[in-house]
Amino acid sequence: MNQHLRSEPVPFIDLAAQRRRLGKSVDEAVSRVLAHCQFINGPEVIQLESQLAAFSGARHVVTCASGTDALMMVLMAKGVGRGDAVLCPSFTFCATGEAVALTGATPVFVDVDEATFNMDVNSLKRGIATAIKLGLKPRAVIPVDLFGQSADHDAIGAIAEAEGMFVLDDAAQAFGASYKGRRLGTFGLVTATSFFPAKPLGCFGDGGAIFTDDAELAATLRSVRVHGQGSDKYDNVRLGLTGRLDTMQAAILIEKLKIFEDEIAARNKVAERYGRGLGNIVTVPHVASGGTSVWAQYTIRLPKGSDRDGFAATLKAQGIPTAIYYPKSMHQQTAYRDFPVADGGLPASERLSDDVISLPMHAYLDEPTQERVIKAVRGAFGA
Ligand SMILES: *Cc1c(COP(=O)(O)O)cnc(C)c1O
């Protein structure tokens, strides 16, 4: 109760509040699955896919086991592999570049724009040149809609088209966001998202989905999802994996999708309040015109020379959790430091990794609790 009145710890993401709001609906949805026992490929999976298609505007939706599998399955379906370069931002969650490397292709890391945290199109152009210089064939680009905000899909799409590359949008953090009036899921050839519990639309386990208007690709993805099966169940026609979303998670997502629009609106209200309360103290996130955000994270930048660890400790002492996404960009991590980066280096990614920090963000962050967070951040800077 009234967490702002006591100085109880503020949750970073409040899944329990969402659970209370959903009431018995999730329990009943799970009970229905327990009753019909179709735990794999049950009716809820088909129903969810058609609801996600309606929500996003994409023609075909293929649900899958995780956001990482969503990326992986697309790259497998497109036959991306050794000798291919796939361009992706370095300032992202590691799964973006990991999926590329797992196929045997080479991730070529490009820089991001410091204002939006999303792919810098000039660095993308340099990255393509770098790939060609290395004797790699630029096959695809994976823009990431980081922290919930749409990347600049028109600019990226134009470059990809000119180079004969396909676009795989990593919307793991941004399902529900839009760009120029259209929901993500409809940009590039294909879009991947994640339903990990902490994502804006999360299930109660792992899950993901792939969106495309390309019927042939959708059919190939359905084959990859089940070990590359062909029309004869026992003659597998390609390599695949166990990539299915289970029925229980689909049933849960159907219930959560009903309140998702409302949650997106609530997250935007929270972001506006943060912007008003903190805009003159720290660098608050900037949503580029033409796009919207679903605020997977509310990520601020501390003023030059700030002690980030000290700042986090000051907030923690007041019961306010923070998180750093991401303290190391991909090209700075042990597993990825030998992969190429775009000519000119990735200075923006490196600066962001040094000065970003994320504040509690969810649809159930009430005003008094948020005031506590704002006061603590201002207090840390003597304001
Ligand atoms: C979470 C995330 C993924 C991977 O999703 P999982 O469901 O955890 O596998 C991929 N890309 C980005 C940008 C993510 O944030």
The ligand as a Gaussian input file, in Angstrom:
#p B3LYP/6-31G(d) Opt

LIG

0 1
 C       15.480000      -8.614000     -24.981000
 C       16.118000      -8.355000     -26.265000
 C       16.376000      -9.383000     -27.195000
 C       16.206000     -10.832000     -26.887000
 O       14.975000     -11.212000     -26.406000
 P       14.835000     -12.543000     -25.533000
 O       13.375000     -12.807000     -25.544000
 O       15.365000     -12.230000     -24.172000
 O       15.608000     -13.613000     -26.196000
 C       16.910000      -9.027000     -28.429000
 N       17.183000      -7.749000     -28.729000
 C       16.970000      -6.743000     -27.863000
 C       17.283000      -5.345000     -28.281000
 C       16.445000      -7.012000     -26.592000
 O       16.252000      -6.007000     -25.728000

